Amino acid sequence: MDSKFTLSRRGFLASAVAGTAVLSGCANGVGSNGGPRIDQRVDATRNFLFSTYPGTAELEQKASGVLFMPLITKAGFGVGGSYGTGALRINNTTVDYYEAIQANVGFQAGAQQYAHALFFMTPEALQAFRTSHGWSAGADAEYAWIDQGGNLSAETLTTAEPVIALVFAQAGLIAGATLEGTKYRRIIP
């Protein structure tokens, strides 16, 4: 019985690693041409975000820094994962580049692409993110809610949470993109 469990655990781990490797090679285009390409995509994502959801410009003004992830590709069939790259900006100046990686297991089938932004509302939250060796989105991030008119809720603009996450521009067949369990790691493009 133990050998079957070990084999299936090894098989699962191999599948998860293979799935993440496949996703990192997906043609999401973000990883090509290094930093300038990522910055172009971040600029377009930021402009889209501010024009579509005007309250996000006010949120950026209050934030110590914002991590923009222009394109996350998520796919799965039982075992799945997601991958994308983006840039951390302070005062709208890129200070670092990051990759986001997520692996998961469960009932899922399909593919999805989306963008997200993490607004670091305190200098301490920003510092903790920048000095970690693999920061993970989870309970310490508050998800922002957008009303039917495309505005951020009043609670989002006045929250005392240290990190506010906003997932937007979803397209694909997997509903409900989430950032829980996503690992962020600094990269050199």
N, C-alpha and C positions, 0 to 999 in steps of 0.2 A: 504494500500500500504506500509506504514512504517513497519508493522509487517512482511510482506513478505520479505522486504529488510533486516530486522534484522535477520529473520530466515535464509535467504540465506547467509548472512554475517557470522552468527554463524556456519552454515553448512560448509562454506568455511574454516573458521578458524579451525574448528574441523578436517576437512579433511587434512589441511596443517600440523597440529600438529601430527595427526595420521601417515601421510606419512613420516614425519621426524623421528618419533619414530620407524617406521618399518625400515627405512634406517639405523638408528643407530644400529639396531640389525642385519643388513645384515651380512652374513658370509664373510666379507672382511678380517677377521683374524687379523687386525691391533690392535684391542683393547684387544686382549688376551695376557696374561703373562706380562702386564705392560711395563715399560720402556725398559728392555733388548730386548723384542720382537720388539718394535718400532725402537730401535737403529739398530737392525739387518736389518730391512726393509729399513731404511734410508741409511745404508751402501750400500746395494744392489742397491738402487735407484740412489745414488750418483755415484757409479761405472758405472752403465748403462749409466747415463747421460753423464759422462765424456768420456766414450769410444765411445758412439754413436755420441755425439756432442762435439768435442774437444774444441771448443771455450768457453764452459761453465766453464772449469777449470780456464781459464784466468779471466772470469767474477767473479768466486768465490774469486780469489785472490784480486780483486779490491773491493769486497763487505765488508761491516762492519759485515754482518751476512747473513745467508741463512736459510729460512724455507723450509724444505723438507717434502712434503706430498706424501708418497709412493703410496697410493691407495685411491682414492676417488671413491665411488660408487654413481652413479646418476641414478635415475629412475623416471618415471612419466607417467601419463596418464591424461592429462588435468592439474592436480595438481601434482607437483613433488618436488623433493628435492635431496640433496646430503649430504654425510657424509664421513669423514675420519679423521685419526689422523696422526700426524707427529712430527718432532722435529726441534727446532731452534738451529742452530749451529753457533758458533763464533770460528774462527780458527779451524774448523772441530771438535769442542768439543760441545757436547750437553749441552745446558744451560737451556732449558725449553721444555716441551711437549705441543702440541696444538691440538685442534680439529677444524675442518672446517665444518660448517653447512650452507646449502643454501636451501631455500624454494622458489618455484616460481609457477606461474600460466600462462597458455598460451597453444598454440597448441604444444603439445609434446606427444610422445608415444614411449616407449622403455626404454632401460637401457644402461648404459655405465660405464666403469671404465677407469680411467686415473690417471696419476701422475702429480704433478706440484711442482715448486720451486719458491719461492719469494726471489729475491736477493735485500737486503737492501743496497743501494749504498752509503748512508751517515750515519754517526753516529746519526744524528737527526731523520732520518726515522726509524732507528732501535729502538731508544729510544721511539719514538711515538708509535710504534707497541708494544713494551714490556710493556709500562705503560697504554695502553688502556684497557678498560673493555669490549672488543668486537670489535676489529679492523675489518673494512669492506673493502674488495677489491673493487676498483671502479676507478674513474677517475685519482687517484693519482698513479696508476700502469700502466707502459708501457709494452705492450705485446711484447716479443722478437719474432723475425721472423727467421726461419731456412730455408736456401736455399735448393735446390734439392740435393746438395752434403752433406747435414747434418751439414753445418757450420752456425754459427750465422752471421747475417748481420753485416757489418762494422758499421752501425748506432747504432746497439745494443751495441757494444763494446765501443763506444765513446759517448753514450747518457749522458745527464746531469740529467736524471730523477732520483728521489730518490728511486723508487722501480721498479724493472724489474721482470715481471711474465713470466714464461715459462711453458706451458702445453705440455705434451708429453706422449708417450706410450698409446695412446687412443685405446680402443677396445670396440665395442658394436654397438648399433643401433641408438643412438642419436648423430647426427653430431654436431660438433662445440662446444666443451666444453668451457665454459666461467667461469671466476672467479667473475664477477661482482655480487655484492650482497652477496658474501660469507662472513660469519662472522667467525673470528678466535678468539678462546678463550683458555686461558691457562688452562691446566688440570694437575692433579696428577694421573698418571697411576697406 
